[in-house]
Amino acid sequence: MHPLHPPLTWPRRHWLATVAAGFGGVAFKALAAEEAAGTTRPPHFPARAKRVVFLCMEGGPSHVDSFDHKPALVRHAGTAIGRGRVPSAKLLAPRWEFRQRGESGLWISDLFPEIAAHADKLCLVNSMRTDVPNHPPAFLQMHTGMSTAVRPSLGAWVTYGLGSTNANLPGFVTISPPPASGGPANYGSGFLPASFQATKIGGAGGRLGGGEAGVSNIANPALSRTEQRNQIDFIQSLNRRAVEEGAEAAAVEGLIAAHELAFRMQDTLPEALDVAGESAATAALYGLDDEATADFARQCLMARRLLERGVRFVEVCHGGWDQHRNLAAEHERHARAVDRPIAGLLADLDAHGLLADTLVVWGGEFGRTPYGQTDDGRDHNHQGYTTWFAGGGVKSGHVHGATDEFGMEAVEAPVHVHDWHATILHLLGLDHTRLTFRHAGREMRLTDTKGHVVEEIVA
């Protein structure tokens, strides 16, 4: 006890300096024990999926041209619909023909012929809804559950809940995330400790670059490994002293964990991202042999290598789907870039025995209107659109929900983004109402006070 003042009258700094040392010691011991034992944490209940790969199509791909078959759009093409931001706009027929695919008979258009060959693996959700028809808030809500505030991303919540099964690799990786539509907020840790934010690989526009295999500053040319270890040990000693002197323990512990992981990653991550050793057959499967598909193919192949090495959540991004005009040419170009690589990823995960417990998620922040802004373009549509799942405990060759006859609005079994998040967490064995973190005086969660699990798509 302080010799002059009883504890309740101690100055705040003295109280923290005296008492926090004990809490900090306990916390650092717990952190050390967790690192020694690995970083896996148990789910709330038996999981159907162990890992996630999110194929993020930034810009709003058109559901009525891809996975949501609307014959009425063909029959009534050219009819003024009198809705939306352009009241005189007319219904625009799909630019690609739809066909029934596989034994399941899922309707998928010729825009994605390679993915269509895997129709019997897919679970289409044709009744998605989100809150805002503008890119930045909708993209942010898709990633964090909120459109107006910086919150932890889906990948950060998943890693916080389950950890990574490889202590030498990050639990959450994002490959070539777009710089717009919220930028780093889409893969940040928000109020969670810094160790749960994504490791970013590659730069904007879907191009890998910025260092070895697209990882900036992965190597330290100025210091040897021993010198780096000594430097980190010194920095960590300062971090621990900061906690003893009153710094917020959780924040400092997050930095400590991030520093240690970055040091270990120098040896492990470049190997995980090196696709050069893959067979010619695998390279061809993904489309590495085609200039049009090579870049996204490399990203998808990196994703598979990261997943099989224990990374919990990998996001692979492809931007540019915002076609208010030139839809036929531009959607064709973007689909060409991703179709074969995604089909290759599905086939390769299956061949490696990973698809059954890997949840594959495809989608953008919203869809597009059934009416045209021009003779060859569509506006944003947040009231009804498509995402799809594969593997990881979802029904295969299945369609959930529906939009109206033109594809404008979800009218049957609508699925809000909060429900989408709750379902992804559920498939990973996490109860979205129990996955919480105390911040600003209350228990925070990804789905806020909303969301329900879409049980109908669970196998």
N, C-alpha and C positions, 0 to 999 in steps of 0.2 A: 504494500500500500504506500502511496506517496506520503512522505513524512509531514507535509504541511496541509494537504487538502484531502478530504475523503473522496472516494471515486466519483461521486455524482457531481462534484464541483471541479474536477480536473479540467484544465483546458483541453479542447478537442484533440489537438496534435499530440499532447502528452498521453492522453488516454489511448489513442490509436497506436502510438509508439510502444506503449507498454503492453497493451492487450493484443493488438493485431499480430504481434510476433508469434503468439501461440496459434492463432487461426492460420496464419500464413504457413507455419511449419506443418500443420496438419494437412493443409491444402497441397503443399509441395510434395509431401510424402505420398498423398493420394495420387497426385499426378505422376510421380515417379513409379508408383506401383502399377498404375494403368499402362504406362509406357512399357514397363518390364513385362507385363502380362499380355501385351498386344492391345489393340484399340477397339476390338469388337465389343459391343454392348448387346444384351439380349433384347429381343422384341417383347412387346406386351403379350403376344399370343403367337402360336405357330404361324410362320410366314409362308406365303405361297411364292413370293419372289425374294431373292437375296440382293438383287442389284437392279439398277435402272439405267437405260440409255434413252435419252430424250432427244429425238430428232426434231429440232426447232426450226420451223419454216417462217421466218420473220417477214411480215408484210401483208399477210392475209391471203393464203391460197384460196382459190375459188372452189367451194364444195360442190356447187351445181355443175361444175365442169370436170369433177374428178370422182367423188365417192357418194354423192347424193343424187340419185337418178330421179329426174323430174320430167316425165314424158309430156306433161302439160306445158312445159316451157317450149317444147317443139311445136305443139299444136297451136299455142297462142302467141307465138313469137310475133313481135311487131305491134301487139296490143298495148295501149297506154294503160299503165297500172295505177297512176295517180297517187303514188306513195313516195316517201323518202324525200331527200333533199332536192330532187328534180321531179316535181309533180307531173310533168309532161313526159317523163321517161317511159320508154317502151320495153316490154319484155324481150330479153335477148336469149335466143336458143343456145344450148351448150355448143361450144366450139369443137368438141370431140364426141364421138359416138360411144354410148354406153353398151356394155355387153355383160351377160351373166358369166361369172368365172368360177372355175373349180366345181367340186361336188356340192359345195354349199350354195352355189348360184348367186353369190354376192354381185351386185351391180357395180362395176368399176369401169371408168371410161378408158379410152385409148391414150389418154394423157400419161398414164402410168402403166404401160404394158408389162414391165418387169415385176413391179410390185403386184400387179393383178395375178401373175402366175402363182403368187403365194396367198391367194384369197382365202384358202382354207385355214390359214394361220391367223387371219385378222379378226379383230372385234371392232366393228365400226360403231362409233357413237355419233349419230346423225342429228342430235338434238342439243348441241352445246349452246350455251348462252354466256355472255359476259356483260359488264355494266356500261362500258363506254366505247363508242365507235371510233375512237382516235388512237393512233398507234402507240405513243408513249405510255398513256395510262393503261391501255389494254394489255400491252406487252408486260408492263410492270405487274399488273394483277395476275397475269398468267404465271409469272415467276414467283411472286411473293404473297399473293392473295389480296393485296391492297393496291389501289390505283392512285392513291394520293399521299402516301407516306412511305418512307424507307423502312422496310422490314426485312427480316431474313428470307432468303430465297428458299424455294422448295428443296434444292440440293443441300443447302445448309441445314435445314430442319431434318432431312433424312440422315445426314452424317452426324448431327447432334444426337439423334435418336439411336442410331445403330453403329456409328463409327465405321472404320475401314478394317478390312481383314489383312492388310499389309501395312505394317508400321513404317515402312520406308517409302510409301506412296501416299499422296493425299486421298482423302475419302471422296472428294468432290472435284471434278475437272470440267472446265468448259472449253470447247475448242472453237476458235474463231467467232466469238460472240460479236454481234454488231455494236458499233460505238454509239449509235443513236438509240432512241426508244428507252432511255433510262441508263444506258451504259453499264458501268460496274454495279449499280444498284440491283440489277437483275441476277447477279451471281454473288452478291455480298452476303455477309453474315449478320448485318443489321445490329441488333442489340445482343446477339449471341457472341461468344468469344471469337476472336479473330481467326483461330485455328479452323473454324468451320466454313470460312469463305472458300470460294473455288480457286483452284490454281488455273490460271488462264494460259491457254496454249494457242499460239497463232494470233494473227491480227485481224483487221477489219476486212470486210468484203469476201470472207471465206478463204483468204489466202494464208497459208502457213508461212511464217517468217519470224524474224526478231530474235534469232539465236539458234542454238543447236536444236533441231527438230521443232522449231517454233517456240522454244522456251527462252524467254529473255533472262539473261544473267544467271544461267544454270551453272556456269563454271566461274571460278574466281582465279583469274590468271595472275593476280598479284601475290597470292598467298598459297603456301603448301597446305596439305590436309592437316598436318600437325599445327601449323600456325593458325589456320582457321578454327581448329578445335580450341586452342588456347584463347583466341579472340572471343569466341562464343561463350566459353566458360567465364571469362571476365565480364562480358555483358550480362550474362545470367546472374552473376553475383550482384551486379548493380540492380538488376530487376528485383531480386529477392530483398535487397536492402530497401528498395522503394516500397515494397509491401510492408516491411517492418516499420517504415516511417509513415505509413498511412495511405499508400496508394491502393486503389481498388484491386483486390486480390484477383478476381475473376478476369479482369482485363489484362493484368500483367501475366497471369498464368497462360492466357491465350497467346500472348506474344512469345512467351517462353516455348510453348509447344510449337508455334509456327517457326521459330528460329531453329529448333531442333529438327523439325521435319524438313525444312529447306536444306539443312546440312546433309541429312541422310539421302534426300532426293537426288543429289548430285551424281551419285553412282547408279541409282536405280531407274530414275525417270527416263534418261536418254535411251537406255536399252529397251524400256517398255514402248517407246515411241518409234523405234527403229524398225521400219517395215521392210528393210532391204533383204532380210533373211527369209522372208515369206516365199513360198513356192511360186512358180510361174502360173500354176493353175489357180492359186488363191488370188494373185494379182489380177488375173483375167476375170475371175469371178466378181471382183469388186469394181472392175473397170479402170485399173491403173494403166492399162495399155491404150486408153483412149483420151485424147486431150480434153474432150468435152466433159469427161467424168473423173479424170485423174485426181483433181484436188479434193473433191468430196469423198472419193473412194479412199484416199489416203487418210482422211479424217475418220471415216467409218472403220477402217482397218485398225487405226490407232485406238479407237474406242473399244473394239473387241479385245485388243491386247491389254488395255488397261483393266477392263472388266475381269478378264480371266486371271489377272494378277492381284485382284482384291480391291480395286477401286469400287466404291459403293454406287456413285452416281456420276454418269458422264453425259454431258450435253454436247451435241454436235449441231452447229448452226449453219443455216443457209438463208441468206437474205435476198430481198429484191422482188418479193411476190406482190407488190402493190401496183396492180395493173388497172389504172383508171382509163388507159387507152393502150392500144397495141397488145391486147390480151393474148390473142392467138399466137403471135410470134414470141412474146416474152414469157408467158407461162410454158410454152413449148420448150424454150431454152432452159428455163430453170428446172423444169421437170426432167429434161434430158440429163442435166447435171447430177440429179440426185436419185433417179429411178433405179438404175443399175446398181449403184453402190448400196442403196437401202435393201434391194432384193438380195444382193450378195451378203450383206450383214445378216439378214434373216436366215439365209441358207447356211452361212458359216457358223453362226451361233448354234443352230440346230445340229450341225455336223460335229461341233465340239461338245455337245451335250449340255450347252448353257442356256438354250432358249427356254426350257421348261421352268427355270427359276430366274430368268432375266426378264424384266418387264420392259418391253419396247414401246415407247410412246411417240406418236407422230402428231404434229399439229402446229398451227399458228395462233396468233392472238385473237383472230376472228376470221369470218369468211367474207363472201362478197355477195352483192345483191343480185337477184334474178333479172332486174332491169339494167339496161345499159346507160352509162353516162354518155357514151359515144356509140357508134356502130360496132365498136370492138373494144369495150372496156366496161368495168363494173366498179361500183362504189363499195365502201366498207359495209359490212353487215355483222353486227354483234348480237342480233336476236336469234340467229339460227345458223349453225355451221357444223363442220365435221372434224373430229379428231379420231384417231384409231390407236388401238393397243394390239400387242401380240405377245405370246408367251406369258410367263410370270403369273399364272393362275387365272387368266381370263378365258372366257368362252372363245372358241375358235370358229371361224366361218359364221359369225353372228353379227346381227345388226340390232342396235339398241336405239329406241326413240325415232322420232321423225319430225321433219319440218312440214309446213303446209304444202299444198300442191305445187307451188312455185319455188319453194325453198327459201322463203323470206323469214319465217319465224318458227321456232321450235314449238310444236303443238302437242306432241305425244312424248311423255316421259322426259321433260326437259332436264338437262344436266348443267347446272351452273358451275363456274370455275371452282367455287368452294367445294362442291360435290366431287368434282374431278380430283382436286387435291386430297379430299378425305378418302377417296377410293384408292388412289395411288399409295397413300400411307397404309391403308388397310391391307392391301396386297403385300406390303412389306412387313406386316405383323405389328403395325403401330396404330393405336387408337388415337385419332386426331384430337379427341377431347382430353386425352391424358398427356399428349406430347406438348408440354408447356414449359415456359421459362419466365421467371418472375422479373418484371421490368416495369418501371414507372408505377409501382405500387399495386400491380395486379398480375395475374397469371396470363401470359400472352401465348397465342398459338397461331399456327399457319392459317387456319380457317376462321379465325376471330370467334364470333359467337354463332357461326352458321355452319352449313355443310352437312351432308349426310352421305353415307356410303351407297354407291349404286350396286346393290346386291345382285341385280339382275344380270350383270356382266361377269360375275365371279363364277368360275367353273366349279 
